């Protein structure tokens, strides 16, 4: 169970805990690179005027507001710790506080103007500026979360031990004892 929790927390960490270093490296590199590429697709440093930019990580955010139920986040949180800043940002948005970390994974406002009272882009601005890349980034980060769920299951199952190898050795031992008897 600990290996499964560690595998959810950071992709590959549960496998590293089990001593399966090659699998740990494979899962970490593949899953995290998919997630980071999705974050890259869902952001931009393009100047939008007044020194404002979209920022990065805009496709991962948690929201349960009417008109913006962010169901993709249920898949994205499968990657564990890398998606948890979105929960911190959602909590701050719910309390009416300014987002942290330059708006990284911040819940966008649903206002009609381009920027909210904190200077963060609204959901309308994100869709207008990122076009299809907003959806592509969302899909990449969702896939990364779902792939990590498979890795968690693999860590929970543990390493596979092949029983046939032990049976073959046992059979060889029986053959030798029969030869010795005759």
VMD Tcl script that builds the backbone (N, CA, C; Angstrom):
set m [mol new atoms 546]
animate dup $m
set s [atomselect $m all]
$s set {name element resname resid chain x y z} {
  {N N UNK 1 A 0.819 -1.191 0.000}
  {CA C UNK 1 A 0.000 0.000 0.000}
  {C C UNK 1 A 0.871 1.267 0.000}
  {N N UNK 2 A 1.987 1.211 0.736}
  {CA C UNK 2 A 2.885 2.368 0.777}
  {C C UNK 2 A 3.475 2.628 -0.607}
  {N N UNK 3 A 3.835 1.563 -1.302}
  {CA C UNK 3 A 4.389 1.716 -2.657}
  {C C UNK 3 A 3.363 2.347 -3.593}
  {N N UNK 4 A 2.096 1.969 -3.457}
  {CA C UNK 4 A 1.044 2.546 -4.295}
  {C C UNK 4 A 0.865 4.027 -3.986}
  {N N UNK 5 A 0.876 4.388 -2.700}
  {CA C UNK 5 A 0.747 5.795 -2.334}
  {C C UNK 5 A 1.924 6.606 -2.861}
  {N N UNK 6 A 3.135 6.073 -2.717}
  {CA C UNK 6 A 4.319 6.779 -3.214}
  {C C UNK 6 A 4.281 6.919 -4.731}
  {N N UNK 7 A 3.769 5.887 -5.420}
  {CA C UNK 7 A 3.656 5.938 -6.886}
  {C C UNK 7 A 2.651 6.996 -7.310}
  {N N UNK 8 A 1.595 7.210 -6.509}
  {CA C UNK 8 A 0.643 8.271 -6.825}
  {C C UNK 8 A 1.264 9.632 -6.538}
  {N N UNK 9 A 1.980 9.750 -5.439}
  {CA C UNK 9 A 2.547 11.024 -5.023}
  {C C UNK 9 A 3.505 11.584 -6.068}
  {N N UNK 10 A 4.453 10.790 -6.490}
  {CA C UNK 10 A 5.405 11.148 -7.547}
  {C C UNK 10 A 5.511 9.941 -8.471}
  {N N UNK 11 A 5.241 10.096 -9.759}
  {CA C UNK 11 A 5.329 8.939 -10.658}
  {C C UNK 11 A 6.692 8.246 -10.561}
  {N N UNK 12 A 6.658 6.946 -10.332}
  {CA C UNK 12 A 7.873 6.141 -10.257}
  {C C UNK 12 A 8.433 5.986 -8.853}
  {N N UNK 13 A 7.996 6.792 -7.907}
  {CA C UNK 13 A 8.556 6.729 -6.559}
  {C C UNK 13 A 8.223 5.412 -5.859}
  {N N UNK 14 A 7.040 4.888 -6.084}
  {CA C UNK 14 A 6.669 3.600 -5.493}
  {C C UNK 14 A 7.520 2.464 -6.030}
  {N N UNK 15 A 7.857 2.531 -7.298}
  {CA C UNK 15 A 8.707 1.504 -7.902}
  {C C UNK 15 A 10.139 1.625 -7.390}
  {N N UNK 16 A 10.587 2.835 -7.182}
  {CA C UNK 16 A 11.911 3.051 -6.599}
  {C C UNK 16 A 11.956 2.478 -5.180}
  {N N UNK 17 A 10.908 2.684 -4.425}
  {CA C UNK 17 A 10.790 2.138 -3.073}
  {C C UNK 17 A 10.869 0.602 -3.096}
  {N N UNK 18 A 10.313 -0.015 -4.136}
  {CA C UNK 18 A 10.335 -1.470 -4.263}
  {C C UNK 18 A 11.661 -1.985 -4.823}
  {N N UNK 19 A 12.529 -1.093 -5.228}
  {CA C UNK 19 A 13.815 -1.501 -5.782}
  {C C UNK 19 A 13.786 -1.730 -7.282}
  {N N UNK 20 A 12.716 -1.353 -7.933}
  {CA C UNK 20 A 12.598 -1.518 -9.394}
  {C C UNK 20 A 12.987 -0.198 -10.051}
  {N N UNK 21 A 14.284 0.041 -10.101}
  {CA C UNK 21 A 14.809 1.337 -10.553}
  {C C UNK 21 A 14.537 1.615 -12.022}
  {N N UNK 22 A 14.642 0.617 -12.874}
  {CA C UNK 22 A 14.412 0.842 -14.306}
  {C C UNK 22 A 12.968 1.258 -14.561}
  {N N UNK 23 A 12.029 0.570 -13.921}
  {CA C UNK 23 A 10.625 0.936 -14.079}
  {C C UNK 23 A 10.357 2.310 -13.480}
  {N N UNK 24 A 10.977 2.605 -12.357}
  {CA C UNK 24 A 10.804 3.912 -11.714}
  {C C UNK 24 A 11.250 5.023 -12.658}
  {N N UNK 25 A 12.403 4.855 -13.258}
  {CA C UNK 25 A 12.919 5.868 -14.182}
  {C C UNK 25 A 12.022 5.989 -15.413}
  {N N UNK 26 A 11.592 4.860 -15.947}
  {CA C UNK 26 A 10.729 4.865 -17.125}
  {C C UNK 26 A 9.415 5.588 -16.839}
  {N N UNK 27 A 8.762 5.249 -15.731}
  {CA C UNK 27 A 7.488 5.882 -15.399}
  {C C UNK 27 A 7.667 7.367 -15.104}
  {N N UNK 28 A 8.706 7.709 -14.361}
  {CA C UNK 28 A 8.910 9.119 -14.034}
  {C C UNK 28 A 9.136 9.939 -15.300}
  {N N UNK 29 A 10.036 9.494 -16.149}
  {CA C UNK 29 A 10.368 10.262 -17.360}
  {C C UNK 29 A 9.171 10.356 -18.300}
  {N N UNK 30 A 8.528 9.247 -18.574}
  {CA C UNK 30 A 7.424 9.256 -19.540}
  {C C UNK 30 A 6.205 10.023 -19.033}
  {N N UNK 31 A 5.794 9.740 -17.805}
  {CA C UNK 31 A 4.591 10.379 -17.289}
  {C C UNK 31 A 4.812 11.860 -17.007}
  {N N UNK 32 A 5.931 12.195 -16.384}
  {CA C UNK 32 A 6.192 13.602 -16.076}
  {C C UNK 32 A 6.436 14.422 -17.334}
  {N N UNK 33 A 7.096 13.844 -18.339}
  {CA C UNK 33 A 7.310 14.616 -19.569}
  {C C UNK 33 A 5.986 14.870 -20.281}
  {N N UNK 34 A 5.065 13.928 -20.233}
  {CA C UNK 34 A 3.740 14.140 -20.821}
  {C C UNK 34 A 3.006 15.252 -20.078}
  {N N UNK 35 A 3.075 15.234 -18.754}
  {CA C UNK 35 A 2.416 16.252 -17.945}
  {C C UNK 35 A 3.028 17.635 -18.179}
  {N N UNK 36 A 4.343 17.705 -18.170}
  {CA C UNK 36 A 5.022 18.997 -18.359}
  {C C UNK 36 A 4.776 19.537 -19.765}
  {N N UNK 37 A 4.741 18.670 -20.759}
  {CA C UNK 37 A 4.447 19.128 -22.120}
  {C C UNK 37 A 3.028 19.693 -22.196}
  {N N UNK 38 A 2.091 19.070 -21.497}
  {CA C UNK 38 A 0.733 19.607 -21.437}
  {C C UNK 38 A 0.695 20.976 -20.781}
  {N N UNK 39 A 1.482 21.136 -19.715}
  {CA C UNK 39 A 1.565 22.453 -19.071}
  {C C UNK 39 A 2.151 23.489 -20.023}
  {N N UNK 40 A 3.152 23.061 -20.799}
  {CA C UNK 40 A 3.780 23.955 -21.768}
  {C C UNK 40 A 2.763 24.390 -22.838}
  {N N UNK 41 A 1.984 23.423 -23.338}
  {CA C UNK 41 A 0.994 23.756 -24.359}
  {C C UNK 41 A -0.063 24.718 -23.828}
  {N N UNK 42 A -0.370 24.615 -22.537}
  {CA C UNK 42 A -1.420 25.427 -21.942}
  {C C UNK 42 A -0.923 26.700 -21.307}
  {N N UNK 43 A 0.079 27.313 -21.875}
  {CA C UNK 43 A 0.585 28.567 -21.343}
  {C C UNK 43 A 1.360 29.326 -22.399}
  {N N UNK 44 A 1.758 30.547 -22.048}
  {CA C UNK 44 A 2.482 31.372 -23.006}
  {C C UNK 44 A 3.125 32.550 -22.288}
  {N N UNK 45 A 4.256 32.981 -22.805}
  {CA C UNK 45 A 4.909 34.203 -22.312}
  {C C UNK 45 A 4.586 35.398 -23.193}
  {N N UNK 46 A 3.679 35.226 -24.139}
  {CA C UNK 46 A 3.308 36.299 -25.061}
  {C C UNK 46 A 2.784 37.509 -24.285}
  {N N UNK 47 A 3.308 38.681 -24.614}
  {CA C UNK 47 A 2.882 39.918 -23.952}
  {C C UNK 47 A 1.489 40.295 -24.469}
  {N N UNK 48 A 0.569 40.450 -23.534}
  {CA C UNK 48 A -0.805 40.794 -23.890}
  {C C UNK 48 A -1.108 42.268 -23.667}
  {N N UNK 49 A -0.061 43.037 -23.452}
  {CA C UNK 49 A -0.231 44.468 -23.213}
  {C C UNK 49 A -0.192 44.781 -21.728}
  {N N UNK 50 A 0.441 45.867 -21.409}
  {CA C UNK 50 A 0.543 46.276 -20.012}
  {C C UNK 50 A 1.463 45.375 -19.201}
  {N N UNK 51 A 2.352 44.665 -19.871}
  {CA C UNK 51 A 3.272 43.759 -19.178}
  {C C UNK 51 A 2.606 42.487 -18.680}
  {N N UNK 52 A 1.410 42.199 -19.133}
  {CA C UNK 52 A 0.677 41.008 -18.716}
  {C C UNK 52 A 0.916 39.859 -19.685}
  {N N UNK 53 A 1.089 38.682 -19.139}
  {CA C UNK 53 A 1.226 37.462 -19.940}
  {C C UNK 53 A 0.227 36.437 -19.415}
  {N N UNK 54 A 0.040 35.378 -20.201}
  {CA C UNK 54 A -0.860 34.312 -19.758}
  {C C UNK 54 A -0.245 33.512 -18.621}
  {N N UNK 55 A 1.046 33.281 -18.702}
  {CA C UNK 55 A 1.717 32.436 -17.716}
  {C C UNK 55 A 1.640 30.970 -18.122}
  {N N UNK 56 A 2.090 30.108 -17.240}
  {CA C UNK 56 A 2.181 28.675 -17.545}
  {C C UNK 56 A 1.274 27.874 -16.627}
  {N N UNK 57 A 0.976 26.671 -17.045}
  {CA C UNK 57 A 0.177 25.759 -16.232}
  {C C UNK 57 A -1.277 26.136 -16.134}
  {N N UNK 58 A -1.804 26.829 -17.105}
  {CA C UNK 58 A -3.186 27.308 -17.045}
  {C C UNK 58 A -4.214 26.213 -17.308}
  {N N UNK 59 A -3.791 25.074 -17.874}
  {CA C UNK 59 A -4.752 24.021 -18.212}
  {C C UNK 59 A -5.063 23.116 -17.032}
  {N N UNK 60 A -4.297 23.209 -15.955}
  {CA C UNK 60 A -4.555 22.398 -14.765}
  {C C UNK 60 A -5.087 23.334 -13.689}
  {N N UNK 61 A -6.374 23.234 -13.422}
  {CA C UNK 61 A -6.967 23.993 -12.327}
  {C C UNK 61 A -8.207 23.263 -11.834}
  {N N UNK 62 A -8.495 23.444 -10.575}
  {CA C UNK 62 A -9.658 22.821 -9.954}
  {C C UNK 62 A -10.757 23.861 -9.819}
  {N N UNK 63 A -11.948 23.520 -10.263}
  {CA C UNK 63 A -13.074 24.434 -10.155}
  {C C UNK 63 A -14.370 23.637 -10.115}
  {N N UNK 64 A -15.240 23.957 -9.172}
  {CA C UNK 64 A -16.545 23.308 -9.067}
  {C C UNK 64 A -17.656 24.346 -9.134}
  {N N UNK 65 A -17.340 25.511 -9.729}
  {CA C UNK 65 A -18.329 26.585 -9.838}
  {C C UNK 65 A -19.375 26.244 -10.888}
  {N N UNK 66 A -20.539 26.829 -10.728}
  {CA C UNK 66 A -21.580 26.680 -11.738}
  {C C UNK 66 A -21.084 27.318 -13.033}
  {N N UNK 67 A -21.167 26.605 -14.115}
  {CA C UNK 67 A -20.691 27.100 -15.397}
  {C C UNK 67 A -19.241 26.761 -15.675}
  {N N UNK 68 A -18.541 26.199 -14.695}
  {CA C UNK 68 A -17.132 25.812 -14.902}
  {C C UNK 68 A -16.778 24.641 -13.972}
  {N N UNK 69 A -17.421 23.522 -14.218}
  {CA C UNK 69 A -17.087 22.317 -13.460}
  {C C UNK 69 A -15.915 21.663 -14.170}
  {N N UNK 70 A -14.779 21.693 -13.538}
  {CA C UNK 70 A -13.533 21.244 -14.158}
  {C C UNK 70 A -13.342 19.751 -13.939}
  {N N UNK 71 A -14.095 18.935 -14.663}
  {CA C UNK 71 A -13.996 17.485 -14.547}
  {C C UNK 71 A -12.644 16.930 -15.014}
  {N N UNK 72 A -11.963 17.556 -15.985}
  {CA C UNK 72 A -10.639 17.041 -16.355}
  {C C UNK 72 A -9.666 16.996 -15.182}
  {N N UNK 73 A -9.899 17.829 -14.173}
  {CA C UNK 73 A -8.980 17.817 -13.028}
  {C C UNK 73 A -9.026 16.480 -12.299}
  {N N UNK 74 A -10.143 15.784 -12.357}
  {CA C UNK 74 A -10.224 14.469 -11.719}
  {C C UNK 74 A -9.244 13.481 -12.351}
  {N N UNK 75 A -8.957 13.645 -13.628}
  {CA C UNK 75 A -7.930 12.827 -14.293}
  {C C UNK 75 A -6.539 13.383 -13.995}
  {N N UNK 76 A -6.406 14.695 -14.039}
  {CA C UNK 76 A -5.103 15.330 -13.838}
  {C C UNK 76 A -4.544 15.073 -12.444}
  {N N UNK 77 A -5.402 14.982 -11.438}
  {CA C UNK 77 A -4.921 14.773 -10.074}
  {C C UNK 77 A -4.365 13.363 -9.898}
  {N N UNK 78 A -4.585 12.495 -10.869}
  {CA C UNK 78 A -3.999 11.159 -10.830}
  {C C UNK 78 A -2.481 11.188 -10.838}
  {N N UNK 79 A -1.888 12.284 -11.233}
  {CA C UNK 79 A -0.432 12.392 -11.246}
  {C C UNK 79 A 0.118 12.735 -9.870}
  {N N UNK 80 A -0.762 13.074 -8.940}
  {CA C UNK 80 A -0.340 13.283 -7.558}
  {C C UNK 80 A 0.142 14.682 -7.253}
  {N N UNK 81 A 1.275 14.757 -6.596}
  {CA C UNK 81 A 1.822 16.017 -6.092}
  {C C UNK 81 A 1.966 17.109 -7.160}
  {N N UNK 82 A 2.384 16.795 -8.390}
  {CA C UNK 82 A 2.506 17.870 -9.384}
  {C C UNK 82 A 1.196 18.601 -9.701}
  {N N UNK 83 A 0.040 17.989 -9.433}
  {CA C UNK 83 A -1.235 18.641 -9.722}
  {C C UNK 83 A -1.865 19.278 -8.488}
  {N N UNK 84 A -1.279 19.107 -7.330}
  {CA C UNK 84 A -1.877 19.622 -6.102}
  {C C UNK 84 A -1.822 21.138 -5.930}
  {N N UNK 85 A -0.896 21.877 -6.569}
  {CA C UNK 85 A -0.977 23.343 -6.461}
  {C C UNK 85 A -2.316 23.906 -6.944}
  {N N UNK 86 A -2.997 23.193 -7.831}
  {CA C UNK 86 A -4.302 23.647 -8.306}
  {C C UNK 86 A -5.316 23.689 -7.168}
  {N N UNK 87 A -5.201 22.771 -6.210}
  {CA C UNK 87 A -6.124 22.790 -5.068}
  {C C UNK 87 A -5.858 23.989 -4.164}
  {N N UNK 88 A -4.589 24.324 -3.987}
  {CA C UNK 88 A -4.227 25.505 -3.191}
  {C C UNK 88 A -4.778 26.755 -3.865}
  {N N UNK 89 A -4.596 26.830 -5.185}
  {CA C UNK 89 A -5.079 28.004 -5.928}
  {C C UNK 89 A -6.614 28.088 -5.897}
  {N N UNK 90 A -7.288 26.939 -5.989}
  {CA C UNK 90 A -8.759 26.938 -5.944}
  {C C UNK 90 A -9.256 27.393 -4.579}
  {N N UNK 91 A -8.567 26.983 -3.535}
  {CA C UNK 91 A -8.941 27.413 -2.186}
  {C C UNK 91 A -8.776 28.923 -2.036}
  {N N UNK 92 A -7.675 29.445 -2.558}
  {CA C UNK 92 A -7.446 30.894 -2.488}
  {C C UNK 92 A -8.490 31.653 -3.313}
  {N N UNK 93 A -8.841 31.127 -4.478}
  {CA C UNK 93 A -9.850 31.790 -5.318}
  {C C UNK 93 A -11.207 31.779 -4.624}
  {N N UNK 94 A -11.518 30.688 -3.939}
  {CA C UNK 94 A -12.779 30.605 -3.215}
  {C C UNK 94 A -12.865 31.604 -2.069}
  {N N UNK 95 A -11.718 31.946 -1.493}
  {CA C UNK 95 A -11.670 32.928 -0.408}
  {C C UNK 95 A -11.515 34.364 -0.915}
  {N N UNK 96 A -11.428 34.544 -2.242}
  {CA C UNK 96 A -11.281 35.880 -2.818}
  {C C UNK 96 A -9.880 36.446 -2.698}
  {N N UNK 97 A -8.882 35.573 -2.557}
  {CA C UNK 97 A -7.490 36.006 -2.428}
  {C C UNK 97 A -6.786 35.933 -3.778}
  {N N UNK 98 A -5.706 36.702 -3.899}
  {CA C UNK 98 A -4.899 36.687 -5.127}
  {C C UNK 98 A -4.176 35.352 -5.257}
  {N N UNK 99 A -4.020 34.854 -6.487}
  {CA C UNK 99 A -3.315 33.582 -6.667}
  {C C UNK 99 A -1.820 33.708 -6.366}
  {N N UNK 100 A -1.228 32.591 -6.009}
  {CA C UNK 100 A 0.210 32.520 -5.746}
  {C C UNK 100 A 0.953 32.130 -7.018}
  {N N UNK 101 A 2.269 32.164 -6.947}
  {CA C UNK 101 A 3.163 31.628 -7.989}
  {C C UNK 101 A 2.863 32.179 -9.379}
  {N N UNK 102 A 2.583 33.466 -9.457}
  {CA C UNK 102 A 2.317 34.139 -10.732}
  {C C UNK 102 A 1.137 33.502 -11.480}
  {N N UNK 103 A 0.194 32.944 -10.724}
  {CA C UNK 103 A -1.002 32.362 -11.334}
  {C C UNK 103 A -0.835 30.950 -11.834}
  {N N UNK 104 A 0.265 30.277 -11.490}
  {CA C UNK 104 A 0.494 28.898 -11.930}
  {C C UNK 104 A -0.624 28.006 -11.391}
  {N N UNK 105 A -1.364 27.346 -12.270}
  {CA C UNK 105 A -2.491 26.465 -11.957}
  {C C UNK 105 A -3.615 27.200 -11.214}
  {N N UNK 106 A -3.725 28.497 -11.445}
  {CA C UNK 106 A -4.767 29.286 -10.782}
  {C C UNK 106 A -6.111 29.093 -11.464}
  {N N UNK 107 A -7.154 29.119 -10.677}
  {CA C UNK 107 A -8.509 29.026 -11.210}
  {C C UNK 107 A -8.846 30.348 -11.898}
  {N N UNK 108 A -9.111 30.329 -13.213}
  {CA C UNK 108 A -9.400 31.594 -13.904}
  {C C UNK 108 A -10.786 32.124 -13.549}
  {N N UNK 109 A -10.906 33.411 -13.616}
  {CA C UNK 109 A -12.177 34.071 -13.359}
  {C C UNK 109 A -13.109 33.857 -14.548}
  {N N UNK 110 A -14.409 33.892 -14.282}
  {CA C UNK 110 A -15.404 33.740 -15.351}
  {C C UNK 110 A -15.910 35.082 -15.856}
  {N N UNK 111 A -15.253 36.178 -15.466}
  {CA C UNK 111 A -15.673 37.517 -15.884}
  {C C UNK 111 A -15.551 37.674 -17.396}
  {N N UNK 112 A -16.253 38.659 -17.928}
  {CA C UNK 112 A -16.264 38.890 -19.373}
  {C C UNK 112 A -15.045 39.658 -19.872}
  {N N UNK 113 A -14.402 40.450 -19.022}
  {CA C UNK 113 A -13.237 41.211 -19.484}
  {C C UNK 113 A -12.023 40.280 -19.631}
  {N N UNK 114 A -10.917 40.836 -20.085}
  {CA C UNK 114 A -9.733 40.027 -20.366}
  {C C UNK 114 A -8.963 39.621 -19.117}
  {N N UNK 115 A -8.968 40.471 -18.094}
  {CA C UNK 115 A -8.210 40.174 -16.873}
  {C C UNK 115 A -9.087 40.426 -15.659}
  {N N UNK 116 A -8.849 39.684 -14.586}
  {CA C UNK 116 A -9.630 39.882 -13.362}
  {C C UNK 116 A -9.004 40.964 -12.490}
  {N N UNK 117 A -9.515 41.155 -11.283}
  {CA C UNK 117 A -9.034 42.221 -10.405}
  {C C UNK 117 A -7.604 42.008 -9.942}
  {N N UNK 118 A -7.064 40.782 -10.056}
  {CA C UNK 118 A -5.684 40.496 -9.655}
  {C C UNK 118 A -4.713 40.539 -10.835}
  {N N UNK 119 A -5.215 40.895 -12.011}
  {CA C UNK 119 A -4.365 40.949 -13.198}
  {C C UNK 119 A -4.153 39.599 -13.857}
  {N N UNK 120 A -4.946 38.601 -13.458}
  {CA C UNK 120 A -4.842 37.270 -14.032}
  {C C UNK 120 A -5.802 37.144 -15.211}
  {N N UNK 121 A -5.417 36.385 -16.251}
  {CA C UNK 121 A -6.315 36.228 -17.398}
  {C C UNK 121 A -7.572 35.452 -17.009}
  {N N UNK 122 A -8.679 35.837 -17.597}
  {CA C UNK 122 A -9.937 35.136 -17.356}
  {C C UNK 122 A -10.018 33.913 -18.272}
  {N N UNK 123 A -11.008 33.071 -18.026}
  {CA C UNK 123 A -11.176 31.872 -18.846}
  {C C UNK 123 A -11.412 32.238 -20.306}
  {N N UNK 124 A -12.133 33.317 -20.536}
  {CA C UNK 124 A -12.378 33.812 -21.888}
  {C C UNK 124 A -11.062 34.167 -22.586}
  {N N UNK 125 A -10.167 34.836 -21.881}
  {CA C UNK 125 A -8.869 35.216 -22.444}
  {C C UNK 125 A -8.017 33.982 -22.734}
  {N N UNK 126 A -8.044 33.019 -21.844}
  {CA C UNK 126 A -7.254 31.799 -22.061}
  {C C UNK 126 A -7.682 31.094 -23.343}
  {N N UNK 127 A -8.981 30.950 -23.537}
  {CA C UNK 127 A -9.468 30.290 -24.747}
  {C C UNK 127 A -9.164 31.121 -25.993}
  {N N UNK 128 A -9.286 32.431 -25.875}
  {CA C UNK 128 A -9.045 33.308 -27.027}
  {C C UNK 128 A -7.571 33.306 -27.436}
  {N N UNK 129 A -6.665 33.291 -26.465}
  {CA C UNK 129 A -5.235 33.391 -26.772}
  {C C UNK 129 A -4.596 32.031 -27.094}
  {N N UNK 130 A -5.048 30.988 -26.440}
  {CA C UNK 130 A -4.406 29.682 -26.624}
  {C C UNK 130 A -5.061 28.821 -27.702}
  {N N UNK 131 A -6.272 29.154 -28.089}
  {CA C UNK 131 A -7.016 28.420 -29.113}
  {C C UNK 131 A -7.061 26.935 -28.777}
  {N N UNK 132 A -6.671 26.098 -29.715}
  {CA C UNK 132 A -6.723 24.645 -29.535}
  {C C UNK 132 A -5.679 24.139 -28.543}
  {N N UNK 133 A -4.652 24.928 -28.268}
  {CA C UNK 133 A -3.605 24.480 -27.355}
  {C C UNK 133 A -4.114 24.356 -25.922}
  {N N UNK 134 A -5.175 25.097 -25.586}
  {CA C UNK 134 A -5.773 24.947 -24.258}
  {C C UNK 134 A -6.339 23.535 -24.109}
  {N N UNK 135 A -7.045 23.084 -25.128}
  {CA C UNK 135 A -7.622 21.730 -25.089}
  {C C UNK 135 A -6.542 20.661 -25.215}
  {N N UNK 136 A -5.555 20.881 -26.058}
  {CA C UNK 136 A -4.465 19.905 -26.194}
  {C C UNK 136 A -3.680 19.763 -24.900}
  {N N UNK 137 A -3.392 20.877 -24.259}
  {CA C UNK 137 A -2.689 20.828 -22.981}
  {C C UNK 137 A -3.502 20.110 -21.926}
  {N N UNK 138 A -4.812 20.344 -21.929}
  {CA C UNK 138 A -5.698 19.658 -20.992}
  {C C UNK 138 A -5.662 18.157 -21.227}
  {N N UNK 139 A -5.718 17.748 -22.481}
  {CA C UNK 139 A -5.707 16.318 -22.804}
  {C C UNK 139 A -4.378 15.677 -22.412}
  {N N UNK 140 A -3.266 16.329 -22.701}
  {CA C UNK 140 A -1.953 15.766 -22.334}
  {C C UNK 140 A -1.833 15.577 -20.821}
  {N N UNK 141 A -2.285 16.566 -20.058}
  {CA C UNK 141 A -2.179 16.448 -18.605}
  {C C UNK 141 A -3.154 15.399 -18.064}
  {N N UNK 142 A -4.308 15.248 -18.705}
  {CA C UNK 142 A -5.242 14.200 -18.304}
  {C C UNK 142 A -4.656 12.824 -18.574}
  {N N UNK 143 A -4.045 12.659 -19.739}
  {CA C UNK 143 A -3.437 11.368 -20.087}
  {C C UNK 143 A -2.328 11.032 -19.097}
  {N N UNK 144 A -1.532 12.008 -18.727}
  {CA C UNK 144 A -0.461 11.759 -17.764}
  {C C UNK 144 A -1.032 11.278 -16.430}
  {N N UNK 145 A -2.110 11.901 -15.975}
  {CA C UNK 145 A -2.738 11.479 -14.722}
  {C C UNK 145 A -3.295 10.073 -14.809}
  {N N UNK 146 A -3.925 9.745 -15.925}
  {CA C UNK 146 A -4.490 8.403 -16.087}
  {C C UNK 146 A -3.394 7.345 -16.228}
  {N N UNK 147 A -2.315 7.680 -16.914}
  {CA C UNK 147 A -1.194 6.743 -17.012}
  {C C UNK 147 A -0.587 6.481 -15.636}
  {N N UNK 148 A -0.536 7.506 -14.810}
  {CA C UNK 148 A 0.018 7.306 -13.473}
  {C C UNK 148 A -0.879 6.404 -12.626}
  {N N UNK 149 A -2.179 6.434 -12.858}
  {CA C UNK 149 A -3.074 5.515 -12.145}
  {C C UNK 149 A -2.708 4.069 -12.491}
  {N N UNK 150 A -2.360 3.822 -13.741}
  {CA C UNK 150 A -1.905 2.472 -14.124}
  {C C UNK 150 A -0.590 2.125 -13.428}
  {N N UNK 151 A 0.295 3.096 -13.311}
  {CA C UNK 151 A 1.561 2.864 -12.609}
  {C C UNK 151 A 1.328 2.620 -11.122}
  {N N UNK 152 A 0.353 3.303 -10.545}
  {CA C UNK 152 A 0.004 3.075 -9.141}
  {C C UNK 152 A -0.482 1.634 -8.959}
  {N N UNK 153 A -1.309 1.184 -9.862}
  {CA C UNK 153 A -1.798 -0.193 -9.798}
  {C C UNK 153 A -0.641 -1.184 -9.917}
  {N N UNK 154 A 0.320 -0.905 -10.780}
  {CA C UNK 154 A 1.487 -1.762 -10.926}
  {C C UNK 154 A 2.314 -1.791 -9.637}
  {N N UNK 155 A 2.462 -0.647 -9.004}
  {CA C UNK 155 A 3.201 -0.592 -7.740}
  {C C UNK 155 A 2.448 -1.326 -6.636}
  {N N UNK 156 A 1.137 -1.207 -6.631}
  {CA C UNK 156 A 0.321 -1.895 -5.636}
  {C C UNK 156 A 0.436 -3.409 -5.802}
  {N N UNK 157 A 0.458 -3.875 -7.051}
  {CA C UNK 157 A 0.598 -5.307 -7.319}
  {C C UNK 157 A 1.970 -5.833 -6.948}
  {N N UNK 158 A 2.953 -4.968 -6.961}
  {CA C UNK 158 A 4.309 -5.365 -6.594}
  {C C UNK 158 A 5.034 -6.074 -7.715}
  {N N UNK 159 A 6.300 -6.426 -7.473}
  {CA C UNK 159 A 7.069 -7.111 -8.496}
  {C C UNK 159 A 6.529 -8.521 -8.750}
  {N N UNK 160 A 6.677 -8.971 -9.965}
  {CA C UNK 160 A 6.207 -10.303 -10.346}
  {C C UNK 160 A 7.333 -11.295 -10.106}
  {N N UNK 161 A 7.015 -12.331 -9.376}
  {CA C UNK 161 A 7.969 -13.410 -9.153}
  {C C UNK 161 A 7.528 -14.595 -9.989}
  {N N UNK 162 A 8.447 -15.159 -10.727}
  {CA C UNK 162 A 8.116 -16.264 -11.606}
  {C C UNK 162 A 8.266 -17.565 -10.828}
  {N N UNK 163 A 7.148 -18.266 -10.655}
  {CA C UNK 163 A 7.133 -19.511 -9.899}
  {C C UNK 163 A 7.689 -20.669 -10.722}
  {N N UNK 164 A 7.615 -20.590 -12.046}
  {CA C UNK 164 A 8.067 -21.705 -12.879}
  {C C UNK 164 A 9.558 -21.948 -12.727}
  {N N UNK 165 A 10.321 -20.905 -12.457}
  {CA C UNK 165 A 11.763 -21.090 -12.283}
  {C C UNK 165 A 12.032 -21.948 -11.062}
  {N N UNK 166 A 11.303 -21.752 -9.991}
  {CA C UNK 166 A 11.475 -22.565 -8.791}
  {C C UNK 166 A 11.037 -23.999 -9.039}
  {N N UNK 167 A 9.949 -24.190 -9.803}
  {CA C UNK 167 A 9.483 -25.533 -10.102}
  {C C UNK 167 A 10.493 -26.278 -10.965}
  {N N UNK 168 A 11.145 -25.563 -11.918}
  {CA C UNK 168 A 12.152 -26.198 -12.762}
  {C C UNK 168 A 13.333 -26.667 -11.922}
  {N N UNK 169 A 13.766 -25.862 -10.981}
  {CA C UNK 169 A 14.884 -26.240 -10.110}
  {C C UNK 169 A 14.487 -27.422 -9.236}
  {N N UNK 170 A 13.245 -27.424 -8.771}
  {CA C UNK 170 A 12.753 -28.520 -7.946}
  {C C UNK 170 A 12.722 -29.809 -8.757}
  {N N UNK 171 A 12.251 -29.711 -10.023}
  {CA C UNK 171 A 12.215 -30.884 -10.899}
  {C C UNK 171 A 13.612 -31.414 -11.157}
  {N N UNK 172 A 14.588 -30.520 -11.362}
  {CA C UNK 172 A 15.968 -30.953 -11.588}
  {C C UNK 172 A 16.504 -31.674 -10.364}
  {N N UNK 173 A 16.171 -31.178 -9.191}
  {CA C UNK 173 A 16.619 -31.810 -7.947}
  {C C UNK 173 A 16.034 -33.199 -7.798}
  {N N UNK 174 A 14.756 -33.383 -8.185}
  {CA C UNK 174 A 14.129 -34.697 -8.123}
  {C C UNK 174 A 14.776 -35.651 -9.113}
  {N N UNK 175 A 15.123 -35.147 -10.309}
  {CA C UNK 175 A 15.762 -35.992 -11.323}
  {C C UNK 175 A 17.120 -36.465 -10.812}
  {N N UNK 176 A 17.886 -35.611 -10.169}
  {CA C UNK 176 A 19.198 -35.981 -9.652}
  {C C UNK 176 A 19.072 -37.016 -8.532}
  {N N UNK 177 A 18.053 -36.862 -7.670}
  {CA C UNK 177 A 17.895 -37.820 -6.585}
  {C C UNK 177 A 17.464 -39.169 -7.113}
  {N N UNK 178 A 16.663 -39.173 -8.210}
  {CA C UNK 178 A 16.266 -40.455 -8.817}
  {C C UNK 178 A 17.457 -41.127 -9.464}
  {N N UNK 179 A 18.348 -40.312 -10.091}
  {CA C UNK 179 A 19.560 -40.878 -10.710}
  {C C UNK 179 A 20.464 -41.469 -9.650}
  {N N UNK 180 A 20.560 -40.816 -8.502}
  {CA C UNK 180 A 21.414 -41.292 -7.416}
  {C C UNK 180 A 20.857 -42.583 -6.835}
  {N N UNK 181 A 19.548 -42.702 -6.780}
  {CA C UNK 181 A 18.924 -43.910 -6.241}
  {C C UNK 181 A 19.130 -45.092 -7.158}
  {N N UNK 182 A 19.201 -44.893 -8.453}
  {CA C UNK 182 A 19.334 -46.007 -9.379}
  {C C UNK 182 A 20.766 -46.294 -9.640}
}
mol reanalyze $m
mol bondsrecalc $m
mol representation Tube
mol addrep $m
